[in-house]
């Protein structure tokens, strides 16, 4: 019988679900790292929230661990790379607390606009400080929403009910989706300049770290309100403190902090600052939802092999796995390559299936392709939530089937359309391995590797020598190289290079400096 450890406090329903499914369960919370390392070898699964932090050392000690389940969406506390390296599936429950988090953001917005916490404290302290608190109405004010996905769209829906004007920034938000949401799509700096209040609903990745920076705060209106119920690290806390003290920022309300638990913080005690201890998902309904979901998902995996809401492996039923796995892997790789080569917002995605592959269940393949396309900007994306994330951002997905004959060569073609142009890539499975047979109009035959280079260059003699020279001088060893000419008459060619080690930005810049080079992209799979 599989055995699961519930390592953080969560609804008792989780343990009940495990037991009802035939999974042995222990509830032991508040363990130190050493205590957890000592007992974790006994368990096949570990269910947690945000307090327990399974790092590489803990995961290495978990010799029997097969799955980690996060009751909630954020997985910052889990070393996903270590889990993957050790064959441990990491699951989350991405939609169980969306409404709760959106409502908390709205509540924080109201509290900041009227300074309710400070007024309550002073009133209960025996004062009657009515003259000291002049708030602002939210009616007819402009709300800037950074991140217009699942939670962001719920905040927008509620803010529209307050008769606010909404402007939104999201790199994957299309004009069509913005129109449907009833908002105006703007760039980030314009949002900063126009908004009376700003709320954040984006993941913490390299491009969003300190997205509310000292420089961006300087561009904001005097008297702006800032709310962050998303992830710690999105706001430069020192810069926010300075802006609150000068009055440039009227008020700020943070539910998340760069370092948590935030028992001390530079912002604490600052006038017009409101803090809550990461309560975005803390309602009875949300806690119940995520507890039930994580227990059901983990039990299904341990008992049947079914994978749901996995962050580091495709979600496929146990029955379909043997036949689908190589094609799902191919779709994910094709999507990941395009996602790292296309810098513009994607409007449409068409996935065409040809040959005997059309007899299989192609939905997991399409989901894997979408996850690959989106993962650069949204690390939490997976095969289950990728279609939803794409829909929320107005990315239209279509599937088509060409030449259904079983004897026809099986191919997957992914075509993405932006406002500027279309891009297509085609792949197949050859001798059990995924192969790239066409990339952006260039025929080629290439495998995939962890570290790759895409180079577009003038089709003139001497380029290959220059490419090899730059890589060689920088100790980057070439594993394989595939070449192809543009088939549209353009005097250009494409080189796809697999290398043994990651290519640094410095080396990429040296390649861009080569006369014949038009474009260089570093691809990581």
C-alpha positions as CSV (number, residue, x, y, z in Angstrom):
1,X,0.0,0.0,0.0
2,X,1.4,3.4,-0.9
3,X,2.2,5.7,2.0
4,X,1.9,9.5,2.0
5,X,3.2,12.2,4.4
6,X,1.1,15.3,4.9
7,X,3.8,17.7,6.0
8,X,1.9,21.0,6.3
9,X,-1.4,21.9,7.9
10,X,-4.3,21.5,5.5
11,X,-7.9,20.5,5.6
12,X,-8.5,17.1,7.3
13,X,-10.4,16.2,4.1
14,X,-7.1,15.5,2.4
15,X,-6.3,12.6,4.8
16,X,-9.8,11.3,4.4
17,X,-9.5,11.2,0.6
18,X,-6.2,9.3,0.8
19,X,-7.7,6.7,3.2
20,X,-10.8,6.3,1.1
21,X,-8.7,5.6,-2.0
22,X,-6.6,3.0,-0.2
23,X,-3.5,5.1,0.5
24,X,-1.8,5.0,3.9
25,X,-1.3,8.5,5.3
26,X,0.5,10.1,8.2
27,X,-0.1,13.8,9.2
28,X,3.1,15.1,10.8
29,X,3.5,18.9,10.5
30,X,6.1,21.4,11.8
31,X,9.1,19.1,11.1
32,X,12.6,20.5,11.0
33,X,14.7,19.8,8.0
34,X,16.7,17.2,9.9
35,X,13.5,15.5,11.2
36,X,12.1,15.4,7.7
37,X,15.3,13.9,6.2
38,X,15.1,11.2,8.9
39,X,11.6,10.0,8.1
40,X,11.0,10.8,4.5
41,X,12.6,7.5,3.2
42,X,9.4,5.8,4.5
43,X,7.1,7.6,2.1
44,X,6.0,7.3,-1.5
45,X,4.4,10.7,-1.6
46,X,4.5,14.1,0.3
47,X,1.7,16.6,0.4
48,X,2.5,20.1,1.5
49,X,1.7,23.8,1.3
50,X,4.3,26.5,1.6
51,X,6.0,25.9,4.9
52,X,7.8,22.7,4.1
53,X,10.7,23.2,1.7
54,X,11.9,20.0,0.0
55,X,15.3,21.0,-1.3
56,X,17.9,18.8,-3.1
57,X,19.2,17.3,0.2
58,X,15.7,16.3,1.4
59,X,14.7,14.9,-2.0
60,X,18.0,13.0,-2.2
61,X,17.2,11.3,1.1
62,X,13.7,10.4,-0.1
63,X,14.7,7.1,-1.7
64,X,11.1,5.9,-2.2
65,X,9.5,9.2,-3.0
66,X,7.5,9.2,-6.2
67,X,5.4,12.4,-6.0
68,X,5.3,15.8,-4.3
69,X,1.8,17.4,-4.2
70,X,1.5,21.2,-3.5
71,X,-2.0,22.1,-2.2
72,X,-2.0,25.5,-4.0
73,X,-0.4,27.0,-7.1
74,X,3.0,28.4,-6.0
75,X,6.0,25.9,-6.0
76,X,8.8,28.3,-5.0
77,X,9.4,26.1,-1.9
78,X,10.1,23.0,-4.0
79,X,13.4,22.3,-5.8
80,X,11.8,21.1,-9.0
81,X,15.1,20.4,-10.7
82,X,16.2,18.1,-7.9
83,X,12.8,16.4,-8.0
84,X,13.1,15.8,-11.7
85,X,16.6,14.6,-11.5
86,X,15.4,12.0,-8.9
87,X,12.4,10.9,-10.9
88,X,9.9,12.6,-8.5
89,X,6.7,14.1,-10.1
90,X,5.8,17.5,-8.8
91,X,2.1,18.4,-8.9
92,X,0.1,21.5,-7.9
93,X,-3.5,22.6,-7.8
94,X,-3.5,25.7,-10.0
95,X,-7.2,26.7,-10.0
96,X,-8.4,25.8,-6.5
97,X,-7.7,29.3,-4.9
98,X,-8.1,31.7,-7.8
99,X,-11.3,33.3,-6.7
100,X,-10.0,33.6,-3.1
101,X,-6.8,35.3,-4.2
102,X,-8.7,37.7,-6.5
103,X,-11.1,38.7,-3.7
104,X,-8.1,39.3,-1.4
105,X,-6.6,41.7,-3.9
106,X,-9.8,43.7,-4.2
107,X,-10.0,43.8,-0.4
108,X,-6.5,45.1,-0.1
109,X,-7.3,47.7,-2.7
110,X,-10.2,49.0,-0.7
111,X,-8.2,48.8,2.6
112,X,-5.4,50.9,1.0
113,X,-7.7,53.4,-0.6
114,X,-9.4,54.1,2.8
115,X,-6.6,53.2,5.2
116,X,-9.0,50.9,7.1
117,X,-6.4,49.0,9.2
118,X,-4.8,52.2,10.6
119,X,-8.2,53.8,11.2
120,X,-9.4,50.7,13.0
121,X,-6.3,50.5,15.2
122,X,-6.4,54.1,16.4
123,X,-10.2,54.0,16.9
124,X,-9.9,50.9,19.1
125,X,-7.0,52.6,20.9
126,X,-9.4,55.2,22.3
127,X,-9.0,57.9,19.6
128,X,-11.6,59.4,17.2
129,X,-9.2,60.3,14.4
130,X,-11.8,61.2,11.7
131,X,-10.0,64.2,10.4
132,X,-6.8,62.2,9.8
133,X,-8.3,59.8,7.3
134,X,-9.3,61.1,4.0
135,X,-9.5,58.3,1.5
136,X,-10.1,58.1,-2.2
137,X,-12.9,56.6,-4.2
138,X,-12.2,53.7,-6.5
139,X,-15.2,54.7,-8.7
140,X,-14.0,56.0,-12.1
141,X,-10.4,55.5,-11.3
142,X,-7.9,53.8,-13.6
143,X,-6.7,50.4,-12.4
144,X,-3.6,48.9,-13.9
145,X,-3.5,45.1,-13.9
146,X,-0.1,43.5,-14.5
147,X,-0.8,39.9,-15.5
148,X,-4.2,39.2,-17.1
149,X,-4.3,35.5,-16.7
150,X,-6.6,33.4,-14.5
151,X,-6.5,35.5,-11.3
152,X,-5.9,38.8,-13.1
153,X,-9.0,38.3,-15.2
154,X,-11.1,37.6,-12.0
155,X,-9.8,40.8,-10.5
156,X,-10.7,42.7,-13.7
157,X,-14.2,41.3,-13.6
158,X,-14.7,42.5,-10.0
159,X,-13.1,45.9,-10.7
160,X,-15.3,46.5,-13.6
161,X,-18.2,46.0,-11.2
162,X,-16.8,48.8,-9.2
163,X,-17.0,51.0,-12.4
164,X,-13.3,51.3,-12.6
165,X,-11.4,51.9,-15.9
166,X,-9.0,49.0,-16.5
167,X,-5.8,49.0,-18.4
168,X,-3.8,45.8,-18.6
169,X,-0.3,44.6,-19.4
170,X,0.6,41.0,-20.1
171,X,3.1,39.8,-22.8
172,X,0.6,37.2,-23.9
173,X,-2.5,39.4,-23.9
174,X,-3.8,40.0,-27.4
175,X,-6.0,42.9,-28.5
176,X,-8.9,40.5,-29.1
177,X,-8.7,39.0,-25.5
178,X,-8.4,42.5,-24.1
179,X,-11.5,43.6,-25.9
180,X,-13.4,40.5,-24.5
181,X,-12.2,41.3,-21.0
182,X,-13.4,44.9,-21.4
183,X,-10.0,46.5,-20.9
184,X,-7.4,48.5,-22.8
185,X,-4.1,46.7,-23.6
186,X,-1.1,48.9,-22.9
187,X,2.7,48.5,-22.5
188,X,4.1,48.4,-19.0
189,X,5.5,51.9,-18.8
190,X,2.3,53.4,-20.1
191,X,0.4,51.5,-17.4
192,X,2.7,52.9,-14.8
193,X,2.1,56.5,-16.1
194,X,-1.7,56.3,-16.3
195,X,-2.9,54.1,-13.5
196,X,-4.3,55.5,-10.3
197,X,-3.9,52.0,-8.7
198,X,-1.8,49.0,-9.7
199,X,-2.3,45.4,-8.9
200,X,0.1,42.5,-9.7
201,X,-0.9,39.0,-10.8
202,X,2.1,37.6,-12.5
203,X,4.6,34.8,-11.7
204,X,8.0,35.6,-10.3
205,X,10.5,34.9,-13.2
206,X,13.7,36.7,-14.2
207,X,11.8,39.2,-16.4
208,X,9.3,40.1,-13.6
209,X,11.7,40.4,-10.6
210,X,11.4,43.9,-9.2
211,X,9.0,44.8,-12.0
212,X,7.9,47.6,-9.7
213,X,11.3,49.2,-9.5
214,X,12.6,52.5,-8.3
215,X,12.6,53.7,-12.0
216,X,9.1,52.5,-12.7
217,X,7.7,54.0,-9.5
218,X,9.2,57.4,-10.6
219,X,7.1,57.2,-13.7
220,X,3.8,56.6,-11.8
221,X,1.3,59.3,-10.9
222,X,1.7,61.0,-7.5
223,X,-0.8,59.3,-5.2
224,X,-0.8,55.9,-6.9
225,X,-1.9,52.8,-4.9
226,X,0.1,49.6,-5.2
227,X,-1.2,46.1,-4.4
228,X,0.7,42.8,-4.6
229,X,-1.1,39.6,-3.8
230,X,0.9,37.5,-6.3
231,X,4.5,36.7,-5.5
232,X,7.2,38.2,-3.3
233,X,10.0,39.8,-5.3
234,X,7.8,41.6,-7.8
235,X,8.2,44.8,-5.9
236,X,11.4,46.5,-4.9
237,X,10.6,46.9,-1.2
238,X,13.2,49.5,-0.5
239,X,12.1,51.7,-3.4
240,X,8.5,51.3,-2.3
241,X,9.3,52.4,1.2
242,X,11.1,55.6,-0.1
243,X,8.1,56.4,-2.3
244,X,5.6,55.9,0.6
245,X,7.7,58.2,2.8
246,X,7.8,61.0,0.2
247,X,4.1,60.6,-0.6
248,X,4.7,59.7,-4.2
249,X,2.9,56.5,-3.5
250,X,-0.3,57.2,-1.6
251,X,-0.6,53.7,-0.1
252,X,0.6,50.1,-0.7
253,X,-0.8,46.8,0.4
254,X,1.4,43.6,0.2
255,X,0.3,40.1,1.0
256,X,3.7,38.6,-0.2
257,X,7.3,39.5,0.5
258,X,10.7,38.8,-1.0
259,X,11.6,36.8,2.1
260,X,9.0,34.8,3.9
261,X,8.0,34.3,6.7
262,X,8.4,38.1,6.8
263,X,8.7,38.5,10.6
264,X,10.7,41.7,9.9
265,X,10.7,43.8,6.8
266,X,11.9,47.3,5.8
267,X,8.3,48.3,5.0
268,X,6.9,47.4,8.4
269,X,5.9,50.5,10.3
270,X,5.9,52.7,7.2
271,X,2.9,55.1,7.1
272,X,0.1,54.1,4.7
273,X,1.5,50.6,4.3
274,X,-0.7,47.5,4.8
275,X,0.6,44.0,5.3
276,X,-1.0,40.6,5.5
277,X,0.9,37.3,6.0
278,X,0.4,35.6,2.6
279,X,-3.4,35.2,3.1
280,X,-4.3,35.3,-0.6
281,X,-5.5,31.6,-0.6
282,X,-6.6,31.5,3.0
283,X,-10.3,31.0,2.9
284,X,-12.3,27.9,4.1
285,X,-13.4,27.3,0.5
286,X,-10.0,27.5,-1.1
287,X,-8.3,25.4,1.6
288,X,-10.9,22.7,1.1
289,X,-10.6,22.8,-2.6
290,X,-6.9,22.5,-2.9
291,X,-6.7,19.8,-0.1
292,X,-9.2,17.6,-1.9
293,X,-7.5,18.2,-5.3
294,X,-4.0,17.4,-4.2
295,X,-5.1,14.2,-2.4
296,X,-7.1,13.0,-5.4
297,X,-4.2,13.7,-7.9
298,X,-1.6,12.1,-5.7
299,X,-3.7,9.0,-5.0
300,X,-4.5,8.6,-8.8
301,X,-0.8,8.7,-9.6
302,X,0.3,6.3,-6.9
303,X,-2.4,3.8,-7.6
304,X,-2.8,4.0,-11.4
305,X,0.1,6.0,-12.8
306,X,-2.2,8.8,-14.0
307,X,-0.5,12.2,-13.9
308,X,-2.5,15.4,-13.4
309,X,-1.3,19.0,-13.0
310,X,2.3,17.9,-13.2
311,X,4.9,20.6,-13.5
312,X,7.8,18.4,-14.6
313,X,6.2,15.6,-16.6
314,X,3.4,15.3,-19.2
315,X,0.0,14.5,-17.9
316,X,-1.1,11.2,-19.6
317,X,-3.3,8.4,-18.4
318,X,-1.6,5.1,-17.5
319,X,-3.3,3.3,-20.4
320,X,-2.2,5.8,-23.1
321,X,1.3,6.3,-21.8
322,X,3.3,3.8,-23.9
323,X,2.1,5.0,-27.3
324,X,1.7,8.7,-26.5
325,X,4.9,9.4,-24.6
326,X,7.3,9.9,-27.6
327,X,4.8,12.0,-29.5
328,X,4.0,14.2,-26.4
329,X,7.7,14.6,-25.9
330,X,8.1,15.7,-29.6
331,X,5.2,18.2,-29.3
332,X,6.7,19.7,-26.1
333,X,10.1,20.1,-27.8
334,X,8.6,21.7,-30.9
335,X,6.6,24.1,-28.8
336,X,9.6,25.0,-26.6
337,X,11.8,25.7,-29.6
338,X,9.1,28.1,-31.2
339,X,8.4,29.7,-27.8
340,X,12.1,30.6,-27.4
341,X,12.4,31.9,-31.0
342,X,9.2,34.0,-31.2
343,X,9.4,37.3,-29.3
344,X,6.0,38.8,-30.2
345,X,2.6,38.0,-28.6
346,X,1.1,34.9,-30.2
347,X,-2.4,35.2,-31.7
348,X,-3.1,31.8,-33.0
349,X,-1.6,28.3,-32.8
350,X,-2.5,25.6,-35.4
351,X,-1.3,22.1,-34.7
352,X,-1.6,19.7,-37.7
353,X,-1.3,16.0,-37.4
354,X,-0.5,13.8,-40.3
355,X,-0.5,10.0,-40.9
356,X,-1.0,7.2,-38.4
357,X,-0.6,9.6,-35.4
358,X,-4.1,10.9,-36.2
359,X,-5.4,7.6,-34.7
360,X,-4.0,8.5,-31.3
361,X,-5.4,10.8,-28.7
362,X,-3.8,14.1,-29.8
363,X,-5.1,16.3,-27.0
364,X,-2.1,15.6,-24.7
365,X,0.2,16.4,-27.6
366,X,-1.6,19.7,-28.3
367,X,-1.4,20.5,-24.5
368,X,2.3,19.7,-24.4
369,X,2.9,21.9,-27.5
370,X,1.1,24.8,-25.8
371,X,3.0,24.3,-22.6
372,X,6.2,24.4,-24.5
373,X,5.2,27.6,-26.2
374,X,4.2,29.3,-23.0
375,X,6.8,28.0,-20.4
376,X,9.4,30.7,-21.0
377,X,7.1,33.4,-19.6
378,X,5.1,31.2,-17.3
379,X,7.2,28.6,-15.5
380,X,4.1,27.1,-13.7
381,X,2.5,26.1,-17.0
382,X,1.8,22.4,-17.6
383,X,-0.1,20.2,-19.9
384,X,-3.3,20.6,-17.9
385,X,-3.4,24.3,-17.5
386,X,-1.7,25.3,-20.7
387,X,-4.9,25.4,-22.8
388,X,-6.6,27.5,-20.1
389,X,-3.7,29.9,-19.9
390,X,-3.7,30.2,-23.7
391,X,-7.4,30.9,-23.8
392,X,-7.1,33.5,-21.1
393,X,-4.6,35.3,-23.2
394,X,-6.7,35.2,-26.3
395,X,-4.4,32.6,-28.0
396,X,-6.7,30.7,-30.4
397,X,-5.8,27.0,-30.8
398,X,-6.9,24.9,-33.8
399,X,-6.2,21.3,-34.6
400,X,-6.2,19.8,-38.1
401,X,-5.7,16.3,-39.5
402,X,-3.9,15.7,-42.8
403,X,-3.7,12.3,-44.6
404,X,-5.1,10.0,-42.0
405,X,-3.7,6.9,-43.7
406,X,-1.8,4.8,-41.2
407,X,1.0,4.2,-43.7
408,X,1.6,7.9,-44.3
409,X,4.6,9.4,-42.5
410,X,3.4,10.6,-39.1
411,X,4.3,14.3,-38.6
412,X,3.4,17.1,-36.2
413,X,3.4,20.6,-37.6
414,X,3.0,23.6,-35.3
415,X,2.2,27.0,-36.8
416,X,2.0,30.2,-34.7
417,X,0.8,33.5,-35.9
418,X,1.7,36.9,-34.5
419,X,0.6,40.4,-35.7
420,X,3.7,40.4,-38.0
421,X,4.0,37.0,-39.5
422,X,3.6,33.2,-39.3
423,X,6.1,30.7,-38.1
424,X,6.0,26.9,-38.6
425,X,8.0,23.9,-37.4
426,X,7.6,20.2,-38.2
427,X,8.8,17.2,-36.4
428,X,8.5,13.4,-36.4
429,X,9.6,10.3,-34.5
430,X,12.4,8.3,-36.2
431,X,13.7,5.1,-34.5
432,X,12.0,6.2,-31.3
433,X,13.7,9.6,-31.1
434,X,12.1,13.1,-31.8
435,X,13.5,14.8,-34.9
436,X,13.1,18.3,-36.3
437,X,12.4,18.2,-40.1
438,X,11.4,21.8,-40.9
439,X,12.0,25.0,-39.0
440,X,10.6,28.4,-40.2
441,X,10.6,27.4,-43.8
442,X,13.9,25.7,-43.7
443,X,14.1,21.9,-44.4
444,X,16.5,20.1,-42.1
445,X,17.1,16.9,-40.2
446,X,18.0,17.6,-36.6
447,X,17.8,16.0,-33.2
448,X,17.1,17.9,-30.0
449,X,19.5,18.5,-27.1
450,X,19.5,20.4,-23.8
451,X,21.6,23.2,-25.2
452,X,21.1,24.5,-28.8
453,X,21.9,27.5,-30.9
454,X,19.7,28.9,-33.7
455,X,21.7,31.0,-36.1
456,X,20.3,32.8,-39.2
457,X,23.0,34.0,-41.6
458,X,23.8,35.2,-45.1
459,X,24.3,32.2,-47.3
460,X,28.0,32.9,-48.2
461,X,31.2,30.8,-47.9
462,X,33.2,31.1,-44.7
463,X,30.4,31.3,-42.2
464,X,30.7,27.8,-40.8
465,X,34.4,28.4,-40.1
466,X,33.6,31.6,-38.3
467,X,30.9,29.9,-36.2
468,X,33.3,27.1,-35.2
469,X,36.1,29.6,-34.4
470,X,34.0,31.6,-32.0
471,X,32.6,28.6,-30.2
472,X,36.0,26.9,-30.1
473,X,37.7,30.0,-28.7
474,X,35.1,30.1,-25.9
475,X,35.4,26.3,-25.0
476,X,31.9,25.5,-26.4
477,X,32.0,22.0,-28.0
478,X,29.7,21.3,-31.0
479,X,27.9,18.0,-30.7
480,X,25.8,18.1,-33.9
481,X,25.1,20.7,-36.6
482,X,22.2,20.9,-39.1
483,X,22.1,23.3,-42.0
484,X,19.4,24.5,-44.3
485,X,18.7,27.2,-46.9
486,X,15.5,29.4,-46.9
487,X,13.2,28.0,-49.5
488,X,11.6,31.4,-50.3
489,X,14.5,32.7,-52.5
490,X,16.0,34.7,-49.6
491,X,19.9,34.4,-49.8
492,X,20.0,33.3,-46.2
493,X,20.5,30.0,-44.4
494,X,19.8,28.6,-40.9
495,X,22.2,26.6,-38.7
496,X,20.9,24.6,-35.8
497,X,23.7,23.6,-33.5
498,X,23.7,21.3,-30.5
499,X,26.4,22.0,-28.0
500,X,27.6,20.2,-24.9
501,X,27.4,23.1,-22.5
502,X,25.1,26.2,-22.1
503,X,26.0,29.1,-24.3
504,X,26.4,32.3,-22.3
505,X,25.0,35.7,-23.4
506,X,28.6,36.9,-23.9
507,X,29.3,34.1,-26.4
508,X,26.0,34.7,-28.2
509,X,26.9,38.4,-28.5
510,X,30.2,37.4,-30.1
511,X,28.4,35.3,-32.6
512,X,26.1,38.3,-33.4
513,X,29.1,40.4,-34.1
514,X,30.1,38.1,-37.0
515,X,29.5,39.9,-40.3
516,X,27.3,37.3,-41.9
517,X,25.1,36.7,-38.9
518,X,21.5,38.0,-38.9
519,X,20.2,36.5,-35.8
520,X,21.3,34.3,-32.9
521,X,19.0,32.6,-30.3
522,X,20.1,30.4,-27.4
523,X,17.6,27.5,-26.9
524,X,17.4,25.5,-23.7
525,X,15.3,22.3,-23.6
